[in-house]
Structure formats: structure tokens, C-alpha cells
């Protein structure tokens, strides 16, 4: 079949607005001559995309239609706006300084899912109002955090809730779902989520299921801290099965030398569950280092019971300090040693930022474990932890059930040395894993950022280029698309986005941020 005939065949399959209707009124925008990646995972094809107001009106051969504005996308790729399914950008978006979301938009991100890892506010109505106070540059979908709900009812206590307390937790989850939450996140690795039993999470997930929501989890163990990474993935599967809702293993990984090689077992567990009819998914960021706090990486959860004051008291007590020191040494070994932990932010002493725990400890004449305890007493520090094998990152990425996420923050430019994922996740996946390493193809990468994410989160009118969908659209130059943020110099914006539209309005126009705040706080439609 000739290329012209092939193009006509593909276009014949694409629904478009009837020409009689199109002739009556011009579109607001038509993007012509682009290579369309429509979010379904099929290879690109030539088509035009028309926009009226905040919606896509037509996709197809629109050569003869009228438009108020025509964008020539010759040589460029046109795709749905990217969806970041796990991000800590919520607090930043609620501020006037960061609400325009520039570092996200230059990656092509037009929708974010916030309140991951069991965190975020319990009062989602108040969070919605905070986000809308200044306006937002991207669309925002909210989760309710299991850890936040638990802390609201039980504080930092390590015990099961009473029947009355469990009902209080159900009430809070139900209120969040009524407010439009897309599901519940958990951080069973972190306190206070780590103090919950699986049964507690199942009971709250059943409330989420009443509204058609999902469950996404920073699993209880990504290494061998407690139950082990394989059992932790099994826990997500059990929760999804017994609650009857989709379950997501978020930022999936095998963390640290002790569990390198376990990735195949995790893939097998998820594949088996899906074959049994359990809707299980994963998401992932395309880096070989994770990001966390010194508390999250090294402090055993028993030491955090009761909160920070209790931790400080245990540090000062010779007996519990010795136990804490031994556990931190064990956790350092799990992470591959102090040389694999690099400081990202420490406001009391920014001079340590960008340096490893091993380097700073040697300079100060301390053992790394004792420096870690000193930093805990001073308020803690943020870390990047280099603990993943490249081959395992690639194995997870090749799975058809793996979405793309950043796990990043919306950072203030120049503050600390954050993980570069906050600035470069989505372009990096395409530049490094599609173009340089050939791990996946371009259509699959875009699908993992768009249509797959929209399907999993039931974002019914986003993630695909099709008539009737919201006009969240990116137009990018594949030759120029790249992340520029590095671990040593992370505050660098990504490149290659030529146009980005959020709900039909230009957030990036001809490569320049417009400052337009056309994002929305989305609500889950109850089934």
C-alpha cells in the first residue's frame, strides 16, 4: 500500500466533525500537518486536530475547514497532554509563586494527581479552594491519603483502631470521595501508615470502591526492611482483590543490593493477578535513584511512634539510642552504604547539599551513622538514594501496565539540589529510553504518559486525541525534546515543547510560557 493510501486508510478510521457542521462556524484552532500520537499506543499518523473552546472538535483531514488560528506542526509531534500520576506538586500549586506550574508545563504535563504516599490534607474541600485561590496552570486531581486520615484519628500511635475509630476513618474517606477524590493513596512504608494492618486498609478501600475510586500505594517495603518487596506487592494485590478496586504499585522498584534481581518476581506477581481478574497497575519514574528524607530512608518505624518529640527522647536515652544506632546501620547497608546517599536539601547547613553522607561524615570525623543521628536532631535532611539497577528499571518500563510518574515536587528555583525528576521526568523517558536506549518505542512511551494513565484513573475526557475530549494537547519537536536537569545542577527546565494547550488555552506558545492559568481542579464522577 502506498504511503498516501495508508494515510487515507488511517484517517478514514478517525471520527471527525461532519463538514456541513464545520462549514457553519470556524474552529478556534486547527493544528495542521503534525504527526499525531493519539494516546492509544498506535504509531504516529498524519492528521489535523481542531479545537473549539476547551474541547477537541475533530481529528482527521481538515484541509478545507476554517479556523480563527492555524498552527503549522510540520515536522512536529502532536499528542495528548501528559498526565503525572504521582507528584508532590500540590502544595506548590496552591501558592501564588508556583501556581503557573512552569517546570511541569515545559515537560508537557497538563494534569497532575496529587496527595500521594498516604499524605496530603484530609479536608479536600479546603485544598480545592486553596488551589483555586490563585488559579492553576495545570489540571489537578486529588487523592485522599490513608496516612493523613489515620493520623487525624489515631495520631502517631502504633495500634489498631477501635471499631469507633475505624468508623471515624471511614467517614473521613467518604467525605473525601464525596468531594471528588479519585481514590486513596497509602504510604505503608512510612509512619503512621506503617502502623496499619492490611485489614484496616481493605476496609477503607471498600469505601473508595463505593465511589468507583482506586487505591495507589507506596508499598510497605521496597527492599527488605520488614515484610520484603515481594510480599509488599502481594499486599497491594490482596487489597485490590478484596476491596474490588484497581490497585497501583506506585514508583515500582527493587531498592538496594539485597533485592536486586527481584524485579522479575514482581512482574510475575502482577501478571498472575491480572490473569486472575485483579486490576493491578504500576507507575514509575525513569531514574536509577530515588528521593526521600533521611528519616524515611534510615529511621526504623518503632522510633517514630508518638512523633518527633518521642524520637528525640529516644535519641537522648542511651539504651534506645544504641538500638536506634544499630537499626540505622542496618538500613544504611540496605541502601548500599553511605556513599549512595546524597544530600539534596538541608536548610540549617546548605553546604552539605550535593555531597554524600559518607563525604560529610569523613570531613567531620564522624561515623556516617552518627552524622545521621546528629542531622535527625537538627531537623532532618532530604536525600537522593542511588539504589536501582538499570536493567530492572527497563524491565518495569517495558510492561504494558506501567504508567509514567515523576514523584517530584514543584520546586522553587535555586533552592537546594532536588532530585532532577522534578524538572525532567517526561522528556527524559523519551530522550533516554526511547531514542538513546531503545527500551520502548515512542508511541508506547506517550501511551504510558497519556491514554494509559487516563484509563487507569478514569479521567474520561483526557489522555486521548479524539473529538469531545478536553483540549489538553502538546506539540513537541522530537529532535529538541530533552531533560537538562542533572543531580549536580537540577534547577534546569526541560526543552522541546513548542506548544502546550490546557483546556484549549495556550500555556506554552511558540516555545514560551504564557503564564495562563487555565487548569482546573478535577472531580471524580461517582458511578
Secondary structure, 3 states (H helix, E strand, C coil): CCHHHHHHHHHHCCCCCCHHHHHHCCEEEEEEEEEEECCCCCCCEEEEEEEECCEEEEEECCCCCCEEEEEECCCCEEEECEEECCCCCHHHHCCCCCCCCHHHHCCCEEEEEECCCCCCCCCHHHHHHHHHHHCCCCEEEECEEHHHHHHHHHCCCCCCCCHHHHHHHHHHHHHHHHCCCCEEEEECCCCCHHHCCHHHHHHHHHHHHHCCCEEEEECCCCCCCCCCHHHHHHHHHHHHHHHCCCEEECCCCCCCHHHCCCHHHHHHHHHHHHHCCCCEEEEECCCCEEEEEHHHHHCCHHHHCCCHHHHHHHHHCHHHHHHHHHHHHHHHHHCCCHHHEEEEECHHHHHHCCCEHHHHHHHHCCCHHHHHHHHHHCCCCEEEEECCCHHHHHHHHCCCCEEECCCCCCCCCCCCCCCCHHHHHHHHHHHHHHHHCCCCCHHHHHHHHCHHHHHHHCCCCCCCCCCCCECCEEEECCCCCECCCCCCCCCCCCECEEEEEECCEEEEECCEECCCCCCCECCCCCC
